[in-house]
Amino acid sequence: MTKFSGSLMGMGNPLLDISAEVPQSILDKYDVKMDNAILAEEKHMPIYKELVDGYSPQYIAGGATQNSIRVAQWIMTANGKPNNSAYMGCVGKDEFGSVLERCAAADGVKVHYMKDETTPTGTCAVLVRGGERSLIANLSAANNFKPSHLETEESRAIYEGASLYYCAGFFLTVSVESLVVVAEHALANGKTFCLNLSAPFIVDFFGDQVATALPYADYLFCNEGEAAAYGKKHGYGDDLKEVALKIASSEKKDPSRPRTVIFTQGSSSTIVARDGIVTEYAVTPLPKEDLVDTNGAGDAFVGGFLAALLAEKDIGGCVEAGHWAARFIIQQSGCTLSKPCEYKL
């Protein structure tokens, strides 16, 4: 049986995905680019009702961090370690919040939501066209997570009991103070903290928050678009291997533990930088007819990677688990774990 060292905890923005195949006219109407993620502005607000009324959408438990934790737990359960993860975020006291809680619990994740009595649970419009996806997140209650939630006895027991922590960059728009509480705990106790840049807009418009969080990161994940945005903003050039090396060697709270930087590039090779060395890992191609949509692919990669990290696999083994999880998810609609995991760590 696979041996796991400790447990996983994530903190992020729980959102209910409203996912639908849409025509180009919808993308044009709302000025949306494919393979992107943005926060909803006033002009985007009608899209949620439009999807519900006209496109028979699927409702899927979402939010980037929650997706990754669910996938990691799904893999851990299949490898003899159920109930080895926890997740915190803020939802409303409503049906959508209950759906999210039931979904995560069904996947074996212990959720400890902060509940906002005055704001509805957040939603994310997932616009699917030609296998690609674009995300428009209306955070609502997810935007109201506060550090005070971490001060309760139950919350402290959860985060102090974990050994591996993960936050998607989207959480930096909500409560960098909460992230720092958990990251400081990880730092002080020799635990592992992982961060994702998540979207180009995080790099472009939340640079101060990224600069606060990054020094804590033992592992940093992003895709090629986010990596390029970071490289451009910091004058690192456009060679992604060079960008990865520079991020890996940038300021770290605990310099005795080298940072590992992981760039996914869709169907192209995954780039890993650590200790001044770059390694590329090829992705097994998926026949185009097997692709359903790419929504959740990056989240699933992280989930697979984190499960393997807890199973004490080397970097190559962690990347392999990430590739397998992403490949599984892009053959589903959204981040849906519709059958038992067959991956053996």
C-alpha positions in Angstrom: 0.0 0.0 0.0 1.2 3.5 -0.8 2.6 5.4 2.1 1.5 9.0 2.6 3.4 11.5 4.7 0.8 13.8 6.3 -2.3 15.4 4.9 -3.3 18.2 2.5 -5.1 21.5 3.1 -6.3 24.0 0.5 -7.7 27.5 0.9 -9.5 29.4 -2.0 -12.6 30.6 -3.7 -15.4 28.0 -3.8 -17.5 28.6 -6.9 -20.3 26.7 -8.6 -19.4 26.3 -12.3 -22.2 27.0 -14.7 -20.8 25.3 -17.8 -22.2 25.4 -21.4 -21.2 25.1 -25.0 -21.6 28.5 -26.5 -21.5 30.0 -30.0 -18.9 32.6 -31.0 -21.6 35.3 -30.8 -21.7 34.9 -27.0 -17.9 35.3 -26.8 -18.1 38.4 -28.9 -21.1 39.9 -27.0 -19.2 39.7 -23.7 -15.8 40.5 -25.1 -14.3 37.2 -23.9 -11.0 35.5 -25.1 -10.7 31.7 -25.1 -8.4 29.9 -22.7 -8.6 32.8 -20.2 -10.0 33.6 -16.8 -11.3 36.9 -15.6 -13.3 38.4 -12.7 -16.8 39.5 -13.8 -17.5 43.2 -14.4 -20.9 44.8 -14.6 -21.0 44.1 -18.3 -20.7 40.4 -17.7 -23.5 40.0 -15.1 -26.3 39.1 -17.6 -24.3 36.1 -18.9 -25.2 33.8 -15.9 -28.9 34.1 -16.5 -28.4 33.9 -20.3 -26.5 30.5 -19.9 -29.2 29.2 -17.5 -32.1 30.2 -19.8 -30.7 29.4 -23.2 -27.9 26.8 -23.1 -28.9 24.0 -20.7 -25.8 24.3 -18.6 -24.2 21.8 -16.3 -23.7 22.7 -12.7 -20.3 21.5 -11.4 -18.5 22.1 -8.1 -15.7 24.4 -8.9 -13.2 27.0 -7.8 -9.6 26.3 -8.7 -8.2 25.3 -5.3 -11.2 23.2 -4.4 -10.9 21.3 -7.8 -7.2 20.5 -7.1 -8.0 19.3 -3.5 -10.9 17.1 -4.8 -8.7 15.5 -7.5 -5.8 14.9 -5.0 -8.2 13.3 -2.6 -9.8 11.2 -5.4 -6.3 9.8 -6.2 -5.4 9.3 -2.5 -8.6 7.4 -1.8 -7.8 5.0 -4.7 -4.4 4.5 -3.1 -5.6 3.6 0.4 -5.8 7.1 2.0 -9.4 8.4 2.2 -10.3 11.5 4.1 -6.8 13.0 3.9 -7.6 16.5 2.8 -9.4 19.7 4.0 -10.5 22.9 2.3 -11.6 26.3 3.4 -13.3 29.2 1.6 -16.4 31.3 1.9 -19.9 30.5 0.6 -23.4 31.9 1.1 -26.0 30.3 3.3 -27.9 29.0 0.2 -28.6 26.0 -2.0 -25.5 26.6 -4.2 -23.3 26.6 -1.1 -25.0 23.3 0.0 -24.3 21.8 -3.4 -20.6 22.7 -3.1 -20.4 21.2 0.3 -22.1 17.9 -0.7 -19.9 17.6 -3.8 -16.7 18.1 -1.9 -17.8 15.7 0.9 -18.8 13.1 -1.7 -15.2 13.3 -3.0 -13.8 12.8 0.6 -12.7 16.3 1.3 -13.4 17.8 4.7 -14.8 21.3 4.0 -14.9 23.9 6.7 -16.5 26.9 4.9 -17.0 30.3 6.3 -20.7 31.1 5.7 -21.8 34.6 4.8 -25.5 35.2 5.6 -25.9 38.2 3.4 -24.1 37.3 0.1 -24.9 34.5 -2.3 -22.4 31.7 -3.1 -20.0 32.5 -5.9 -20.5 31.3 -9.5 -18.3 30.9 -12.5 -19.5 31.0 -16.1 -17.6 28.3 -18.0 -17.9 29.1 -21.7 -16.9 26.1 -23.8 -16.2 26.3 -27.5 -14.1 23.9 -29.7 -12.8 22.1 -26.6 -11.3 25.3 -25.1 -12.8 27.1 -22.2 -13.0 30.7 -20.9 -14.0 31.5 -17.3 -15.8 34.5 -15.9 -15.9 34.4 -12.1 -18.5 36.2 -10.0 -16.9 35.7 -6.6 -19.8 37.0 -4.4 -19.5 35.3 -1.0 -16.1 33.8 -2.0 -14.8 37.4 -1.8 -15.6 37.7 1.9 -13.3 35.1 3.5 -11.6 36.7 6.5 -8.6 35.8 8.6 -10.9 35.6 11.6 -12.2 32.3 10.3 -8.7 30.8 10.9 -8.9 31.8 14.6 -11.6 29.4 15.5 -10.6 26.2 17.3 -11.8 23.9 14.5 -10.0 25.9 11.8 -6.7 25.9 13.8 -7.0 22.2 14.3 -7.5 21.7 10.5 -4.6 23.8 9.3 -2.2 22.9 12.1 -2.9 19.3 11.4 -2.0 19.4 7.7 1.5 19.1 6.3 1.0 20.3 2.7 -0.8 23.5 1.8 -2.1 24.8 -1.6 -3.6 28.1 -2.7 -4.5 29.1 -6.2 -3.6 32.7 -7.1 -7.2 33.6 -7.3 -7.3 33.7 -3.5 -4.8 36.5 -3.6 -7.6 38.8 -4.8 -9.6 37.9 -1.6 -7.4 37.6 1.5 -3.7 37.6 1.2 -3.7 38.1 5.0 -5.3 34.6 5.4 -2.8 33.1 3.1 0.1 34.5 5.1 -1.3 33.1 8.3 -1.2 29.6 6.9 2.1 30.1 5.0 3.7 31.4 8.2 2.6 28.3 10.0 4.1 26.1 7.2 7.3 28.1 7.4 7.7 27.9 11.2 7.0 24.1 11.2 9.0 23.0 8.2 5.9 22.1 6.2 5.4 22.6 2.5 3.5 25.5 0.9 2.4 25.6 -2.8 1.1 28.5 -4.8 -0.4 28.9 -8.3 -0.4 32.1 -10.4 -3.7 31.0 -11.9 -4.3 33.7 -14.5 -2.5 36.5 -16.3 -4.7 39.2 -14.6 -3.4 38.0 -11.2 0.2 38.8 -12.4 -0.8 42.0 -14.1 -3.1 43.6 -11.5 -2.3 41.9 -8.1 1.5 42.1 -8.3 1.8 43.3 -4.7 -0.1 40.3 -3.4 1.9 37.9 -5.6 5.1 39.5 -4.2 3.8 38.9 -0.6 2.9 35.3 -1.2 5.7 34.1 -3.6 8.6 34.1 -1.0 6.7 31.4 1.0 6.2 29.1 -2.0 8.1 25.9 -2.0 6.3 24.9 -5.2 5.0 27.4 -7.8 2.6 26.3 -10.5 1.4 28.2 -13.6 0.6 27.7 -17.3 2.5 29.2 -20.2 0.3 32.2 -20.4 0.8 33.1 -16.8 4.5 32.4 -17.0 4.8 34.7 -20.0 2.9 37.5 -18.2 5.2 37.1 -15.2 8.3 37.1 -17.4 7.1 40.3 -19.2 6.2 42.1 -16.0 9.5 41.4 -14.3 11.8 41.8 -17.4 12.8 38.2 -17.5 12.3 37.9 -21.3 10.1 35.5 -23.2 12.2 32.3 -22.9 10.0 30.3 -20.5 12.8 28.1 -19.3 14.7 31.2 -18.3 11.6 32.7 -16.6 11.2 29.4 -14.6 14.8 29.5 -13.5 14.5 33.1 -12.4 11.4 32.5 -10.4 12.9 29.4 -8.8 15.9 31.5 -7.6 13.9 34.6 -6.5 13.5 35.5 -2.8 12.5 32.7 -0.5 11.6 32.9 3.2 13.5 29.6 3.8 16.4 29.6 1.4 17.6 26.2 2.7 14.6 24.6 0.8 15.0 25.3 -2.9 11.8 26.4 -4.7 10.5 24.1 -7.5 8.7 25.9 -10.4 6.3 24.0 -12.7 5.0 25.4 -15.9 2.3 23.4 -17.8 1.8 24.1 -21.5 -1.3 22.2 -22.5 -0.3 19.4 -24.8 3.3 20.6 -25.0 6.0 19.6 -22.5 5.8 20.6 -18.8 8.8 22.6 -17.7 10.3 22.1 -14.2 13.0 24.4 -12.7 14.9 23.7 -9.5 18.4 24.2 -8.2 19.4 25.9 -11.5 18.4 23.0 -13.6 15.5 22.9 -16.1 13.8 19.5 -17.0 11.1 19.0 -19.6 8.5 16.2 -19.3 6.6 15.2 -22.4 2.8 15.0 -22.4 1.2 11.9 -23.9 -1.0 13.2 -26.8 -4.8 12.7 -26.5 -6.7 12.0 -29.7 -8.8 15.1 -30.6 -12.0 13.1 -30.7 -11.5 12.2 -27.0 -11.2 15.8 -25.8 -14.4 17.1 -24.2 -13.2 20.4 -22.7 -10.1 21.8 -21.0 -11.9 23.2 -18.0 -10.2 22.0 -14.9 -7.1 20.6 -16.7 -4.6 22.8 -14.8 -6.4 22.2 -11.5 -6.3 18.4 -12.1 -2.6 18.5 -12.9 -2.0 20.2 -9.5 -4.2 17.7 -7.7 -2.3 14.8 -9.2 1.0 16.4 -8.4 0.1 17.1 -4.8 -1.2 13.6 -4.2 2.1 12.2 -5.5 4.1 14.7 -3.4 2.3 13.4 -0.3 3.1 9.9 -1.4 6.8 11.0 -1.4 7.3 10.5 -5.2 10.2 12.3 -6.9 9.5 15.2 -9.2 9.2 13.0 -12.3 6.6 10.9 -10.5 4.7 14.0 -9.3 4.6 15.4 -12.9 3.5 12.0 -14.3 0.6 11.9 -11.8 -0.3 15.4 -12.7 -0.3 14.6 -16.4 -2.5 11.5 -15.8 -5.1 13.5 -13.8 -5.2 16.3 -16.4 -5.7 13.8 -19.2 -8.6 12.2 -17.3 -10.3 15.5 -16.6 -10.1 16.8 -20.2 -12.2 13.8 -21.2 -15.0 14.9 -18.8 -17.2 18.0 -18.8 -15.4 20.3 -16.3 -13.7 19.0 -13.2 -16.0 16.0 -12.8 -14.8 12.8 -11.0 -17.4 10.5 -12.4 -15.7 7.2 -11.7 -13.2 5.6 -9.3 -9.6 6.6 -10.0 -7.5 3.9 -11.6 -4.1 5.6 -11.1 -1.7 3.8 -8.8 0.9 5.9 -7.0 
